[in-house]
């Protein structure tokens, strides 16, 4: 049963990634503290700064893309980006289709380029920095292609970063609450190795300053947490 639940949870990442695209477009036109006549609905993202409500889900899409790559590999993540770009063009208003598709494609590729080399050893940093890269690229391209102006850039970037910051904070919290001898189950990622854990099956350790034990991508492992070690 746990294996089925785990697989179901992993499937939610690409599915959720795709769903954020039409959901963001719907939010922009329907949900906000103030809706501009014939324009977007706005939400506050910082004191005195507002942004279209859909930017919050753009940030969620960046995080879900990271998780899709972590669970399903880089090839699946890139394929999801390509399909997502087509979907973004299809659901956007005709006047914004080009800006929406181009911004989605290039921002997700920027997220991918930053996340990929960092995620094997520094997942929290990978999520945060890739989110920043994706948010900045998406905001600049969309505003410039759609409106020829970057006047509302700050609010767009801030709104898109909430999801990345919250997820990185959760990763940090989870990392800090480890106890000696606690058994956990984790899934190997593409190119991953045991870092800061002892595999309870083989008993072989691997630390962050060593190459570690190579893992088979997609296979589940059980490990015992060793405190006061860098992972």
C-alpha positions as CSV (number, residue, x, y, z in Angstrom):
1,X,0.0,0.0,0.0
2,X,2.8,2.4,0.8
3,X,4.4,1.8,-2.6
4,X,1.1,2.7,-4.3
5,X,0.7,5.8,-2.2
6,X,4.3,6.8,-3.0
7,X,3.8,6.3,-6.7
8,X,0.5,8.2,-6.6
9,X,2.3,11.1,-4.8
10,X,5.0,11.2,-7.5
11,X,2.4,11.2,-10.3
12,X,0.8,14.3,-8.7
13,X,3.9,16.3,-9.4
14,X,3.7,16.4,-13.3
15,X,-0.1,16.4,-13.1
16,X,-0.1,19.3,-10.8
17,X,2.5,21.0,-13.0
18,X,0.2,20.9,-15.9
19,X,-2.8,22.0,-13.9
20,X,-1.2,25.2,-12.7
21,X,-1.1,26.5,-16.2
22,X,-4.9,26.9,-16.8
23,X,-5.4,27.5,-13.1
24,X,-3.1,30.5,-13.2
25,X,-5.0,32.0,-16.2
26,X,-8.3,31.5,-14.4
27,X,-7.0,33.2,-11.2
28,X,-5.8,36.2,-13.1
29,X,-9.3,36.9,-14.4
30,X,-11.4,35.9,-11.4
31,X,-9.6,36.0,-8.0
32,X,-8.0,39.0,-6.3
33,X,-8.4,41.7,-3.8
34,X,-9.1,44.1,-6.7
35,X,-9.9,43.3,-10.3
36,X,-9.0,45.9,-12.9
37,X,-11.8,46.5,-15.4
38,X,-10.9,44.6,-18.5
39,X,-7.7,43.7,-16.8
40,X,-6.1,41.3,-14.3
41,X,-7.2,40.6,-10.7
42,X,-4.5,41.8,-8.3
43,X,-3.3,40.5,-4.9
44,X,-0.8,42.1,-2.5
45,X,2.6,40.3,-2.6
46,X,4.4,42.8,-0.3
47,X,3.6,46.0,1.5
48,X,2.5,48.5,-1.1
49,X,3.2,46.0,-4.0
50,X,0.5,44.1,-5.9
51,X,0.7,41.6,-8.7
52,X,-1.7,39.6,-10.9
53,X,-3.0,36.7,-8.7
54,X,-1.8,34.1,-11.3
55,X,1.8,34.7,-10.4
56,X,1.4,32.7,-7.2
57,X,0.7,29.6,-9.3
58,X,3.6,30.3,-11.6
59,X,5.8,29.9,-8.6
60,X,4.1,26.6,-7.7
61,X,4.7,25.4,-11.2
62,X,8.5,26.0,-10.8
63,X,8.6,23.9,-7.6
64,X,6.5,21.1,-9.2
65,X,8.9,21.0,-12.1
66,X,11.8,20.5,-9.7
67,X,9.9,17.7,-8.0
68,X,9.0,16.1,-11.3
69,X,12.7,16.0,-12.2
70,X,13.7,14.7,-8.8
71,X,11.2,11.8,-9.0
72,X,11.1,11.1,-12.8
73,X,14.4,12.3,-14.2
74,X,15.6,15.1,-16.4
75,X,14.2,13.7,-19.6
76,X,10.6,13.6,-18.3
77,X,11.0,17.1,-16.8
78,X,12.1,18.5,-20.2
79,X,9.2,16.7,-21.9
80,X,6.8,18.2,-19.4
81,X,8.3,21.7,-20.0
82,X,7.7,21.3,-23.8
83,X,4.1,20.1,-23.3
84,X,3.5,22.8,-20.7
85,X,4.7,25.5,-23.2
86,X,2.2,24.3,-25.8
87,X,-0.6,24.2,-23.2
88,X,0.4,27.8,-22.0
89,X,-0.1,29.1,-25.6
90,X,-3.4,27.2,-26.0
91,X,-5.1,28.5,-22.8
92,X,-3.8,32.1,-22.9
93,X,-5.8,34.9,-24.4
94,X,-4.9,35.3,-28.1
95,X,-3.2,38.7,-27.5
96,X,-0.9,37.1,-24.9
97,X,-0.3,33.7,-26.3
98,X,3.2,34.4,-27.7
99,X,4.3,36.1,-24.5
100,X,2.8,33.4,-22.3
101,X,4.3,30.5,-24.2
102,X,7.8,32.1,-24.6
103,X,8.0,33.2,-21.0
104,X,6.8,29.7,-19.8
105,X,9.3,27.8,-22.0
106,X,12.4,29.9,-21.3
107,X,11.7,30.4,-17.5
108,X,11.2,26.6,-17.0
109,X,14.4,25.9,-18.9
110,X,16.2,28.4,-16.8
111,X,14.9,26.7,-13.7
112,X,16.0,23.4,-15.1
113,X,19.5,24.7,-15.9
114,X,20.1,26.0,-12.4
115,X,18.4,23.1,-10.6
116,X,20.1,20.2,-12.4
117,X,23.7,20.7,-11.3
118,X,22.8,21.6,-7.7
119,X,20.1,19.2,-6.8
120,X,22.3,16.1,-6.2
121,X,24.0,17.6,-3.1
122,X,22.3,20.9,-2.2
123,X,18.5,20.3,-2.8
124,X,17.4,23.3,-0.7
125,X,19.8,25.7,-2.5
126,X,18.8,24.2,-5.8
127,X,15.1,24.8,-5.2
128,X,15.7,28.4,-4.1
129,X,18.2,29.5,-6.8
130,X,16.3,27.8,-9.6
131,X,13.1,29.4,-8.4
132,X,14.7,32.8,-8.5
133,X,16.1,32.2,-12.0
134,X,12.8,31.0,-13.3
135,X,10.8,33.9,-11.7
136,X,13.1,36.6,-13.0
137,X,13.2,35.1,-16.6
138,X,9.4,34.6,-16.7
139,X,8.6,38.1,-15.4
140,X,11.0,39.9,-17.7
141,X,10.0,38.0,-20.9
142,X,6.3,38.2,-20.2
143,X,6.1,41.8,-19.3
144,X,8.4,42.9,-22.2
145,X,6.7,40.7,-24.9
146,X,3.2,41.4,-23.7
147,X,3.4,45.1,-22.8
148,X,6.8,46.4,-23.8
149,X,7.4,47.6,-20.3
150,X,9.0,46.3,-17.1
151,X,7.2,48.7,-14.8
152,X,5.6,45.9,-12.7
153,X,8.6,43.6,-12.6
154,X,9.2,43.6,-8.8
155,X,5.7,42.5,-7.9
156,X,5.8,39.7,-10.5
157,X,9.1,38.3,-9.2
158,X,8.1,38.5,-5.5
159,X,4.8,36.7,-6.1
160,X,6.5,33.9,-8.0
161,X,9.1,33.3,-5.3
162,X,6.7,32.5,-2.4
163,X,6.4,28.8,-3.4
164,X,10.2,28.3,-3.8
165,X,10.9,30.1,-0.5
166,X,8.3,28.1,1.4
167,X,9.4,24.8,0.0
168,X,13.1,25.5,0.7
169,X,12.1,26.4,4.3
170,X,10.3,23.1,4.6
171,X,13.3,21.2,3.4
172,X,15.5,23.1,5.9
173,X,13.0,22.3,8.8
174,X,12.9,18.6,7.8
175,X,16.6,18.4,7.7
176,X,17.0,20.0,11.2
177,X,14.6,17.6,12.9
178,X,16.6,14.4,12.5
179,X,17.2,12.1,15.5
180,X,20.0,9.6,16.0
181,X,19.1,6.1,14.9
182,X,15.9,7.2,13.1
183,X,15.2,5.0,10.1
184,X,13.9,6.7,7.0
185,X,13.0,5.6,3.5
186,X,14.2,7.7,0.6
187,X,14.2,7.3,-3.2
188,X,17.4,7.6,-5.3
189,X,17.4,10.4,-7.8
190,X,19.2,10.4,-11.2
191,X,23.0,10.5,-10.5
192,X,22.5,10.4,-6.7
193,X,24.5,8.7,-4.0
194,X,24.1,8.2,-0.3
195,X,25.2,11.4,1.4
196,X,25.3,11.5,5.2
197,X,23.4,8.2,5.6
198,X,24.3,4.6,6.3
199,X,22.4,2.1,4.1
200,X,20.9,-0.4,6.5
201,X,21.0,-3.1,3.8
202,X,24.8,-2.9,3.1
203,X,26.0,-1.1,6.2
204,X,28.3,1.1,4.1
205,X,28.5,4.8,4.9
206,X,28.8,7.7,2.5
207,X,29.4,11.3,3.5
208,X,29.2,14.6,1.7
209,X,33.0,14.9,1.3
210,X,33.2,11.5,-0.3
211,X,31.8,10.2,-3.6
212,X,29.2,8.2,-1.6
213,X,27.5,5.0,-2.5
214,X,26.0,5.0,-6.1
215,X,22.2,4.5,-6.1
216,X,19.9,3.1,-8.7
217,X,17.6,5.8,-9.8
218,X,14.0,5.2,-8.9
219,X,14.8,2.5,-6.3
220,X,13.7,2.9,-2.7
221,X,16.3,2.6,0.1
222,X,16.1,2.5,3.9
223,X,18.8,4.3,5.8
224,X,19.7,5.2,9.4
225,X,20.2,8.9,10.2
226,X,23.6,9.7,11.7
227,X,23.5,13.1,13.5
228,X,26.1,15.8,13.3
229,X,27.2,14.8,9.8
230,X,26.9,17.0,6.8
231,X,24.6,15.7,4.1
